[in-house]
Amino acid sequence: MLPLRQFQDFIEQQQLFVRGNRILLAVSGGKDSVLMLHLFKAVGVDVGVAHCNFNLRAGEAQRDENFVALLAKNLGLPFYVTHFDTKKYAAEHKISTQMAARDLRYNWFEEIRLKEEYDYIALAQHQNDAVETVLINLTRGTGISGLHGILPKRDRLIRPLLFLTRQQIEETVAANNIDFVEDSSNASTNYTRNKIRLQVVPHLQEINTNLEKTFAENIARFAELETFLNVQVEKLEAKIINKKADAIYISLVEIEKLNPQKLLLYELLKPYGFGENVVHEILDSLKALSGTHFFSATHQAIINRNDLVIIEKNKMVTANQFIHPTSKSVVFAGNEISLQFTEEIKFEINARKAFVNADKLIFPLALRNWQNGDKFTPLGMRSLKKVSDYFIDEKVPLHLKGTTPILVNGNGEIIWIVGMRQDNRYKLTTATKKVAIFELKIK
Amino acid sequence: MLPLRQFQDFIEQQQLFVRGNRILLAVSGGKDSVLMLHLFKAVGVDVGVAHCNFNLRAGEAQRDENFVALLAKNLGLPFYVTHFDTKKYAAEHKISTQMAARDLRYNWFEEIRLKEEYDYIALAQHQNDAVETVLINLTRGTGISGLHGILPKRDRLIRPLLFLTRQQIEETVAANNIDFVEDSSNASTNYTRNKIRLQVVPHLQEINTNLEKTFAENIARFAELETFLNVQVEKLEAKIINKKADAIYISLVEIEKLNPQKLLLYELLKPYGFGENVVHEILDSLKALSGTHFFSATHQAIINRNDLVIIEKNKMVTANQFIHPTSKSVVFAGNEISLQFTEEIKFEINARKAFVNADKLIFPLALRNWQNGDKFTPLGMRSLKKVSDYFIDEKVPLHLKGTTPILVNGNGEIIWIVGMRQDNRYKLTTATKKVAIFELKIK
């Protein structure tokens, strides 16, 4: 009475796993996951049962756990259970209860999978879940990646019930007198999904009675198209992205050639956290003068001469870091600046070191990045010069302007363009009694 | 009060047309197209008004036509009108009234555009039309091409109202006291679109109040992705499709390398009318023995040695063509076989000619393609041989087995494997009194 043939055909056709693999089943106790458990048991796959108690509805959650524990015991299967404080986790991470439950369970399943040596984690999502996910993603806004929604296999997750509709599951469970609980942890609180399920999908089914099958076919097409895009973008990355130690370079000529431009630049910049809006801005300003900056959460992009240059933000001095007389060293962007004092008046020609008249220092000193209007007196000169002009004269690429730390005295005067040139006002003189030696240590 | 700035911004941003272009407006008389007309008039573009009367609802259709004619006259604009017998056209072409109206109007608009020298045809579809189209296509089943549904610009069609929602159009028309008619020709009969509009979209809008804007963004992404796919498929075509005179060859090794395979083979074979199911079958039988045949409405595909070979069906002899004593020639697959009689007993060594003992012919003769079980006695031999064995011995590629015509006598005996070998039983002998000369003329 169980659809074993279709189940096995689906596993084979989608290459979900192979004979001999061990599968960890996520079983909430609801009809979907309980049917999945019976199907696996019936075809003789080596499985274990994992259950999450999210402590969301005290009595029901315990009832569900007991039900699944007993079911696993009766079937002679290993049983793994965990309890989560979902609300606390959600509050701590500032995410919805829904998202919190999702994160917690996926992390825990993976933990158990590794520890207990299972090959895959099986989730009991069905065709209607997939239909709903596509409609939710479209409604909220999506690209191609939101159109498959739920795939039969992704990494270590498999969904072997995607050959069944919700109705088929209900009929099968009823026809086989399979016991289950009304799943309390499930998304009964999910407003959006319920609205799609109850108010939208039935109307679409009036248009197409095979809606779930049609969507499964759509989804398979979109998943292939996404694969294709990913394959092509990888090739493109290998071809036009030039990763150097200080930054990532993409030639503007190559960006001009991209077709279609928005889509491909978006895909190329996605790993650096740049969104669609920033990509539009970058494309709009390709013809602009050099120097335009764009930011993501983790990176900065800047148009510099013939390249779009992308720098990790943590390689930049983003805020003042203060140096006190007792500071032995200050770490910035993974590198280090050390400070030591000496009364021996010595000097060394080394761009990585600054020998400064310590008597003139007003603590705390600040280490910060370039600011508009910065001026200093380059060593050996007598008058103030704009730091930006100095950078231009020294042919410092624009993007390094943001990553070059500047050591500033407590009175606001620049002491050292770190690694490049110190200020004439702070140089050692015959009157100097105490020397501060700053040293840049690149790691 | 009219949203002229947004209208002009949208035209510019989407590069719909340029200053000086002449635009032919499709005006049904409904609020969408009437608003479009007023917007164009207000910004001073050179436009003409085209109206189709589909004769679907007698009184209303005439009222609509009169309304649009008067509007054009009052605004001093050229007016073009046509009457269609939509039901008759639909019946003749076995398509829905909806489809018939669509075909008729697009064809007629293009005709007027060319004749009257307009640059573009403007249609008054708005953002909600686009939302509905995407949902309809998804519900009915689609690939990426069904996901943009309605684009701002495609070939000579532009849709300059895609920056407005239905609600915004209604508000604008009301606020500006713009007269319009309740469009009788419009899709009030379209069950599917109405269901989506009235029963599905409102629920999605409860989830996302900016649904139309979100869908416009989705659609722009999907359109870019489709462009990308098309660009890549064109490159792939140039690289792996080998078009020869007799057929189109795709190396099986190249097909094996496609990634993802289904999507790309589908796209490559689409121009030859092969659908998704056939593509799946071809991929399933790649490892099969040579000789498997697949058919589309227009083409045959066959796996032959190291290639997938695609042949136009009209290059094949698909049914018997009969030759009567009075036939001077028979045309098949664009080539010709001529017949003439002579009493001069002559002979010529020429594979394109057969010199046959006319006394043995039983009319009508048939020209047909190879059939399983065919046997003949090759000229110079004494015993029957399978035609398929003969083809193998002669190293005839498998796909030519289907395109090589065979001349058959009225008694079923083979007279000539056209262009290759005639039958020994029909050769000229000293007793022959009348000769039939068949000649293959390749065009």
Chai-1 contact restraints between the chains, C-beta under 6 A:
chainA,res_idxA,chainB,res_idxB,connection_type,confidence,min_distance_angstrom,max_distance_angstrom,comment,restraint_id
A,T139,B,L204,contact,1.0,0.0,6.0,A-B,restraint_1
A,T139,B,I207,contact,1.0,0.0,6.0,A-B,restraint_2
A,T139,B,N208,contact,1.0,0.0,6.0,A-B,restraint_3
A,G141,B,T214,contact,1.0,0.0,6.0,A-B,restraint_4
A,G141,B,E217,contact,1.0,0.0,6.0,A-B,restraint_5
A,G143,B,R221,contact,1.0,0.0,6.0,A-B,restraint_6
A,I144,B,L225,contact,1.0,0.0,6.0,A-B,restraint_7
A,T192,B,I207,contact,1.0,0.0,6.0,A-B,restraint_8
A,K195,B,H203,contact,1.0,0.0,6.0,A-B,restraint_9
A,Q199,B,H203,contact,1.0,0.0,6.0,A-B,restraint_10
A,V200,B,V200,contact,1.0,0.0,6.0,A-B,restraint_11
A,V200,B,H203,contact,1.0,0.0,6.0,A-B,restraint_12
A,H203,B,K195,contact,1.0,0.0,6.0,A-B,restraint_13
A,H203,B,Q199,contact,1.0,0.0,6.0,A-B,restraint_14
A,H203,B,V200,contact,1.0,0.0,6.0,A-B,restraint_15
A,L204,B,T139,contact,1.0,0.0,6.0,A-B,restraint_16
A,I207,B,T139,contact,1.0,0.0,6.0,A-B,restraint_17
A,I207,B,T192,contact,1.0,0.0,6.0,A-B,restraint_18
A,N208,B,T139,contact,1.0,0.0,6.0,A-B,restraint_19
A,T214,B,G141,contact,1.0,0.0,6.0,A-B,restraint_20
A,E217,B,G141,contact,1.0,0.0,6.0,A-B,restraint_21
A,R221,B,G143,contact,1.0,0.0,6.0,A-B,restraint_22
A,E224,B,P260,contact,1.0,0.0,6.0,A-B,restraint_23
A,E224,B,K262,contact,1.0,0.0,6.0,A-B,restraint_24
A,E224,B,L263,contact,1.0,0.0,6.0,A-B,restraint_25
A,L225,B,I144,contact,1.0,0.0,6.0,A-B,restraint_26
A,L225,B,L263,contact,1.0,0.0,6.0,A-B,restraint_27
A,T227,B,P260,contact,1.0,0.0,6.0,A-B,restraint_28
A,F228,B,P260,contact,1.0,0.0,6.0,A-B,restraint_29
A,F228,B,L263,contact,1.0,0.0,6.0,A-B,restraint_30
A,V231,B,N259,contact,1.0,0.0,6.0,A-B,restraint_31
A,N259,B,V231,contact,1.0,0.0,6.0,A-B,restraint_32
A,P260,B,E224,contact,1.0,0.0,6.0,A-B,restraint_33
A,P260,B,T227,contact,1.0,0.0,6.0,A-B,restraint_34
A,P260,B,F228,contact,1.0,0.0,6.0,A-B,restraint_35
A,K262,B,E224,contact,1.0,0.0,6.0,A-B,restraint_36
A,L263,B,E224,contact,1.0,0.0,6.0,A-B,restraint_37
A,L263,B,F228,contact,1.0,0.0,6.0,A-B,restraint_38
